[in-house]
């Protein structure tokens, strides 16, 4: 099949590309990625990336291997359609390491919906069980951005998960980032919960002329 990729006949080359794209074992991934980078044909590039990132989304592969595939692809993706393939794979991965690759796409209108969906899927998994407390602080900022999704159901789900993440992370994260208060001498201290202000008392004065 590799030899047919260099065939002068376009039909044979296309058939070889489709054969690789439908290959049944993950050892084909490096070939797909190399082809995606080398071809000047946008359709061929997208075909190779879809198959390559399909392996990144395959739950039968170890999570570490899937993350490596995503990390390798992320810097070379150019078009929104390519980035959406990455986000779909990362949404299936559901890890903090994957969330770091998702987060930049929350700032782009072209990929915000897909990034929000991947963020919500990741947060829903990470906020379960013993992993919730250490993961929660890192989920707050991405979830805040995900609440701006155009899809109302997705935005509402992000808000629900944001509330859970803030609760598990502690009061200092209710506005998305830890607040710092100065120590004596003007030196900055560590993040700490905000204290409630003292109640204000109003005293009525009776004045006589």
C-alpha positions, 0 to 999 in steps of 0.5 A: 500500500505504501508503494502505491502512494507514489504511483503516477496514476491518481486513482491508484494513489487515491485507493491507497490513501483510502486503504490506509485511512480504513486500516484496522491497526493503529500502527498506520497512524505515523503514515497518516500523519506524515501524509497529512503534512506532505500532501498539497491536496486539501481533501487528502489532508483532511482524509488523513487527519480524520483517520489519524485523529480517529485513532486518537479518539479510539478508547481501545488505545491506552490513554497515554498513546491517544494523548501523544497523538493529539499532542503531535497533531495540535501544532500543525492543524490549520483549518477549523474543520481540522481543529474540530477533529482534534477537539472531538478526540480530546472530548473522548480522552477526558483528562486534565492534559487533554483539557490543556489542549482544548482550552485555547480553542475556547477563545476562537469563534470558529471552534468555541462550540466544539471546545465547549462540548469537549470541556463539558465532557472532560469536566463531567468526568473529572468532577467524579470521585476522589479526583474531583478536588485536585482537578476542580481548580483547573476546571473553573476558568475553562468552564467559565468560557464554556458557559458562553456557548451558543447552544443553550443546553451546552451552556447550561450544562457548563454552568452546572459543572462550573458551580460544582467545580467552584464548590470543590475548589473552594471559595477563592475560585468563585470568580474564576481565579484565586484572589490574593490579599497582601500580607503586612509590609505590602508583600503578596500572600497566598490565595485564600478565601474572601472574608465576608464584610462586617455588617453595617449598622445604622444609628439614628441620631435625634437632633434638637435645635 
